[in-house]
Amino acid sequence: MTRINQLHLQHFRNCKQAHCRLAPGLNLFVGDNAAGKTSLIEGIWLLATGRSFRANQSQQLIQREQDRTTLFCEVASSHDDHKIHRLGLQKSAQQTLMRVDGETTRNQSDIARLLPVQLLTPESHRLLEEGPKARRQFMDWGCFYQTPEFIHLWRQQRKILKQRNVALKKRLPKAQIQLWDTQLVETSLKIDEIRRDYLQALTPYLETFCDALMPELKESVSCHYRSGWPKNTPDLYALMAQNFDKDSQLGHTQYGSHRADIRFRFGQQEAMQTLSRGQQKLFVCALLLAQASLHEKVVQEPVIMLIDDLPAELDETHRLKLLELLQILNIQHIVTSTAESLIPILNPETTSVWHIKQGEFSQD
């Protein structure tokens, strides 16, 4: 499921109610700052992932003086217009309800699998400079779609890790805490293998899009994966046993797949050291396009790209190049801008333009 046919938002942020029928290509939403453009992107992201990229509390997402917000979309296969699913999410301060085709689900992954979205915002370049959590999320997004058993392993590992860390904080007996170690090692090693395979498959695509967006760079890009434990460790279980006293002092588990990271290099130089701020933004674009291409090869469906404030991200030349690549890849893209003139319309037949003013939507 990779094309949103229609989208409905109710009492979300400053939007009382909006209903949009989306085009299969570019969907451009134009408005002043604080008009509600980012809220639209945020709503789709929330529906797909279960989390906001701007708020930590549900109440911040709900329109003032309302007790809940509702998000709904109809998604269709890019290959078969009759293959349709209806996805819904209703969120209050106390609970979240999710539905797929009218049936309640407790797993966000049921919606995520039908609504694969990628996000590019003015803060996306921080993927390179912030801690490893964002880079693990980037990597695990791809693993989720490429390897069906990944989500089960990921949930299992989180549960085991949480229980071990609680036991460490409570200073329970050593033998009782170490009961978790075998399971934690087993899941960590399986997750590690899936992540390595994914990055190996992703790298050729990343090289292609780096060349397309940054042809001035002479060195090839490479991905350097860090497992979450020292390189060349022969026995992770033994390493954890050796470091039990340190774990106990810290109150958390030092080693495991929850500490994994990726470093990107051009030649021998870290990407952060060799790329300008503008190139860092282009590099994140290349990462997302590489993921999108690999996803389409594995799943046989394109992703949906959400781009908030594209003119703030890229100059005119690179805006055009990115939109051309999205069109070639047959990716539905939802783009916001403060001015319609800043976004080139490459194919009017597959494009819709919307204007947003104080949370109200109108179509050209």
N, C-alpha and C positions, 0 to 999 in steps of 0.2 A: 504494500500500500504506500504509494509515494507521491500522490498528488492530492492536495486539499481542494475539494470541489466547493465546499461552503464552510464558513466559519461564523460562529455566533458567540458573542460575549455579552454577559449581563452583569451589571453592577461590579465591573472590574475596574479598579483604580478610579479614574474620572469619567469612565464610560458607562452611561446608564444602560444603553442597549445598542448593539451593533450587529448587523447581519451582512456578510459579504459573500458573493459568489466569485471565486477566484479564477484567474486565467491559468492556463497550463505553463506559461512561461514567466515573464516578469509581472509582478504585482507591485506597483509603486504607490506608496502612501506618503503624501506630502502634507506638511503642516509646520507651523511655527514651533519653537521650543515650548515644551510643556503642554502641547496640544493633545498628546495621547499617542504619539507614534511609537515610542519605545514600549508603551503599555501593550500595544498590539503584539509586538514581537515577544514581549514577556509572557503574554497570555498563551501563545502557541507553545513556547518553550515550557511553560508550566504544565500544560496539558500533556506534552510529550514526555517530560522527564519527572514531573512531580515536584519540581523545585523552581524557585525564582532565581534569576541571576542578579536581582536588586534588593530583595527583602528577605529577612529571616523569619518574620512573623506573619501568620496568615491575615491578621487584622489589617496589616498595611496594604494588602491586595484588594480588600473589599471596599467598595464605594462607601463614603461617609453616610452614616445613618442607616445603613443596610446591615443585615446580619449574615449574609452569605453572597458568594459570587458563583456564577455558573458559566462554564466554558464548554463548547460543543463544536465538533467538526465532523464533516463527512469526507472520508478519504477513499480514493479509487486507485486501482492499479493503472500504471502507465500503459499496460498492454491490453487491458480489458476494462472498458468503461462500466461494464455490468458487475464487476467484482468490487463491491463497495462495503465499507464498514463505517459504523457510526460510533464515535468516541465521545465520551462526556466526563466532565469532572465538576463536582460541586464542593466548594470549600467554605467552611465556616471557621470561627475561632476555635471550635471544639473538635471538629472532625472533617475528614475528607472522604467523599464518596466518588468512586470511579465506576464507569459503565462502558462495556463494549457490546454494541448491538443490543442495547436494552438490558443486558445481564450485568449484575453487580460483580466486580472483581476486586480482590484485595491486593493484587500484584500490579504495581506500576509497569512492570516489564511487559504485561499483556498489551498495554497501550503503546509503549515504546517500540515494540516490535512492528506495529502497524503504522507508526508515525515516526520514521527516522529523520530527525532534523539536526542540522548543524547551525552553529551560531557564530556570527562575526559582529563584534561591537567595538567601539573606540577603546575598550580596555583589553581586547583580545591579545594584544602583543605582550601582555603580562604573563602569558603562558611561558615565555622564555625566562623572565626575571624573577618570578615568584617561586614559592616552594614547590616540592614535587607533587603535591596533591592534584593540582590542575593538570599536570602532565600524565599522572596515572589515570585521571578521568578521561583525558583525550585517548589514551591507549586502550582503556577498558571499553570505551564506546565501540571501537572497532572489534575488539574481542567478543563482545556481546553478540554482535550480528554474525561474525565469522564462525564462531564455535558455539553450538547450542548448549553444551554442558557448562560453559563458562559461568553463566549467571548462578547456577546451583553451587558451583565451587566457591564463587565470590561470596555468596550469602553464608555458606557454611564457614568459610574462613573468618568472616566478620564476627559471626556468632561465637566461634571458638576463641578468637582473640579477645573479645569483650569479656567472656567468662574467665579467661586466664588473667587478664588485667585486673578484674575485680578481685580475684583471689590473691593476686600480688598486693593490692592495696590493703586488703584485710589481713595480710600476713598469715594466711592459712598455712598449715604444715606443708613442707617442701614436697613430700610424696603426693599430697593431694593436688597441688598446683601442677606438678609434672605429668599428671594424668592427661592433661590437655596437649602435651608436647607432640606426641606421635601424630595426632590428627592435624595439628597446626603445621607440622613439617610436611605431611602428605599433601594437604591442600595447597600449601605454598609452592611446593615443587611442581604440582600440576598447573597452577596458575602461571608460574614462571615459564613453563614450556609453551603454553598458549600465547603468552605475551611475546616471547622470542619469535615464534613462528609468525605472529602478526606483523611485527616490525620488519622481519625479513621480507615478507610479502609487500609491505607498504613502501619500502625504500626505493625501488625502481620508479614507482609513480611519483614519489616526492622529488626525485632527480628530474623527472620530466617537467613537472610544474615549476620547479625552481628555475630551470632553463627558460621556460616560457615567460615567467614574470620578472626574472632577474638575469638576463643574458650577459650582463656586464661582469658577473662573478665568474672567475676562472677556475676556482676549485670546486670539486664535486661535494655534495652534501652527504653526510653519513649519520646514522642513528646509533648511539652508544647506550645500550640498555644496562641498567644497574639493578641487580636482583632484589636488593634489600638485605643482603649479607655480604661479607667480604668475598672478593673475587677468588676463584679457585678453592673455595671451601669444600673439602672432600666429604664432610658429613655434617649437615645442618643440625641434625638432632644432637650430635656431640657438642657442636658450637653452643647451642642453647643451654645444654647442661653445664658447660664450662662458665657460662655467663649468668647463671641463675642468681648468684649473689648480687650482681650489678642490677639485674632486672628487679630484684626484690627491693634494693635501695631506691631505685627510680620509681617503682610502682607501675611500670609498664614494660611491655615486651620489646626488646631492641631489634630483633632480627625476624624477618619474615617478608612475605610478599607485600604486606601493608607498608613497607618502607621502600618499595621500588621507585625508580626514577629513569628518565631518559635524558641524555645530553645530545645536542645536535652540533655537529662540527662541519666546517668547510675547510677541507685539507686538515691541518693540525690545529686550527683555531676554533675555539668555542664560538657558536653563532652569536652570542651576546657580545663578544669581543670584536668580531669582524663585521657585523651588520650595523648600518645606521638605523635610526629610529624608523625611518620610512621603509627601509629594507626589512626590518623586523615585522612590520605590518604585512608586507608582501610575503614574507616567509610563512606567517600564520595562514594567509590565503592559500599558499601552496600546500600546507599541511592539510587543510580542509578539503581542497580539491583532490589531493592524493587519496584521502580517506573516502571521498565520494566515489572516485573511480574504482577503487578496490571493492567498495561496498556493492556497486552495480555489477561488478564481475562475479562476486560471490552470491549475492541475493537475486540478481537478475532484475533489480528495480533501482532507479535512482533515488537519491535522498532529496530532502527539501532544504533549501538554504535560507536562513534568516539573517538579514544584514541590516543592522541598525546604524543609520546616519552614514551611508556610504561615502559622501563627499568629505566627511571628517577623517575617513580612513585612508583614502587614496586620491592621488592627483588625477587630472582629467585623462591622461594617457592610460594609466593603470586601471582606472574605472572602466574604461572602454574595453581593455584587454580582459578584465575579470568577467564582465558581462558577456563578452564573446565566448569565453571558455564555458560559462554556465549554459549558454545556448547550445554550444556544440555537444555538451554532456547531457543535454535534455533534462536539466534540473529546474524544477519550479523554484523560483526565488522571490522572496518577499522582502522588499527593500524600502527603507524610509529615507526621506530627504527633506530639507527645509525649502527646496526649490525644485520644481519639475525640470527646469532648464539644465540642471546639473547632471541629470541621468539620461544618457542616450537611449532612445527607443529603437532597438534593432529590428524587431518584428512586431508591428502593430497588431497583427492577427492573433498573436499569443500574449498580448499585454493588456493589463487593466490598470488604470490610474485612479487613485482615490485621494480625496482631500479630507483632512481631519482638522476640526476646529472645536476646541473645548470638549473633546470627547465625542463629537458628532461626526459621522462618516457620510460623505457624499461622493458619488462616482461621476467622472467625466462622461 
